[in-house]
Amino acid sequence: MRRIALFLGATTIALAAVACNEPADTHDANVKAIKNIETQWNQDYVQKDADKLAAHFAEDAVLMAPGMAAITGKDAIRTSLTQMTSDPAMALSFQASKVEVAKSGDLAYTEGSYSLNVTDPATKKVIHVHGGYVTVYRKQAGGTWRAVSDIATPDAPPATVPSAKAKKHAAAKKRHGR
């Protein structure tokens, strides 16, 4: 009986010691860090510095932007950002409406809205696009946060492809001079 009491006492002390050694809750600090990153990222877009912009991404990141195929890898993202920032009319800003950090403290995401001005390559006119985004962050080995997935969608629905029936109707109107 004495052994059981000693065992239970030792177990209680060990559990109490482990509980005291748990890391402090870093949720608020992580949320603040993510918000600070996005503030800096916006400033980097104002400067149009593709290297600084690409530095926000992890090596294995994926960027999905409207009208383009998914871009995978930091180097490919940097190349795309270099092209994008060479447009004199390019201006991008975004604002998170939600920042969530996993309890584990190693993953986070933001969602919000963006506003983008770019030159339309076909018309050479400046177009304004606005929409929503989701960016997923992963904490790196050194404790810094990097985007691993950055996805943007425009608010306007994509142009619809005419149905076969609509195409036939249009062709018939054209043949009959209407």
N, C-alpha and C positions, 0 to 999 in steps of 0.2 A: 504494500500500500504506500509505503514511504517512497519507493521508487517512482510510482505513478505520480505522486504529488510533486516530486522533484522534476519529473519529466514535464508535467503540465506547467509548473512554474517557469522552467527554462524555456519552454515553447512560448509562453506568454511574453516573457522578456524579449525573446528573439523577434517575435512578431511586432512588438512595440518598437524595437530598434529599427526594423525594416521600414515600418510606417513613418518613422521620423526621418529616414533617409530618402524618402520619395522626393523627386524634383519638385520645385515650386511650380505653381500654376503659371505657365507662360502665355496663356491664351491672349490676354490683353496686349502683351508686348509683341506677340506675333501679328495680331491684327494691325497694330500701329506700324510695324515694320512693312507689312504689305501695302498699307495706305501710303507710306513714305516712298516706297518703290514706285507706285503708280504716279505719284506727284512728280518724282524725278523723271520717270519715263515720258510724261507729258512735256516736261522741259526739254528733254532730249529730242522730241519731235519738233519743237520750235527751232532748235539748233540745226536740225536736219543732219545729224551726225550718225551715219549708218553703223559705225563701230560701237558707239555708245548704245544705240538702239539694240543692236544684236547682243550686247553684253547682258541684257535682261533675260536672255533665253538660255536654257540648259543645252548642252551639246546635242542631245537627242530630241530636241523640241520639234513641235509641229505647229505651223502657222496656216490657218485656213481663213482666207479673205474672200469676199464676194468677187465673182468673176474670174477666179484663178484656181488652178489645181492646188491641192495641199502641198505645202513646202516642208520638207523634212530635213532637219539638221541645221545647226547654228550657222555653218558656212553658207548653205543655200539660202537661209533666211537673210543673212547679211547681204548677199548678192541681190536678192529681191528688194531689200530695203534701200540699197544703193541706187537702184533704178527708180524706186518710188520717190526718194528724196531729191533726185536730180530734177524733178518737175518743179519749176518755179512757183506754180500755183498750189503745190501740195501743202496742206495744213491739216493736221489731225489732232484732235483732243478727245479725251474720254474721261468718264466719271463713274466710279463704282457706286452702285446703290446698295450693294450687299458685299460683305467680306466675311467669309466663313473659314475657320481653321479647324482641322480635325483634332480630336482629343489627343491623338498621338503626337501632335505638334510637328509633323513632317510633311503634311499636305494642306493646301489651302486653295480656295478659289474666290474669284471676284466676278460679279456680274454687274452690268451697267449699260450705259449708252455712250455712243461715240458720234462725232461729227467729222466729216472728211471732205476736203476740197481737193480735186485733182483735175488735170486736163484730159478731156476725152480725146484719145488718139485719133479717132475718126473725124470729129468735127473741129478739133482744136479749141473747143470752148471749155471753160471751167464748169465742172459739174459739182453739185453738192450732194453728198450721200450722208444719211444718218441712219443709225440702227442700234442694235444691241450687241453685246459681246460677253463672252465667258472666257476667263483666263484661269488656268489651273497652274498652281505653283507647287514646287517640291523643294524642301529644304536640302541644301547641298551639304557635303561632308564638313565644310568649314562653318556651317551655320547660316550661310546666306541663302536667300530665296531666289529661285530662277523659274521662269515660266517654262512649262513643259508642253502646254497646249494652249494656243491662243486662237479663239474662234470668233469671227464677226459675221453678223448677218444684217442685211439692210432692212429698214422698216417697210419699204415699198415691196410689194410682191414681185417675183420675177415675171418677165413677159411670158404670156402663155403661148404655147405652140398651137397654131390653128388645127382644128380637127380635119380629117380627110373630107368630111361633108362640107365644111366651110371652104376648103381649098377648091372643091369641085364647084361650089356656088360662085366663088370669085372667078374661076376660069370661065364658067358659063356666061357670067355678066360681061367679061372681057370680050368673048367671042361675039356677043350680040351688041356690042358697042355701048353698053350701059355703064 
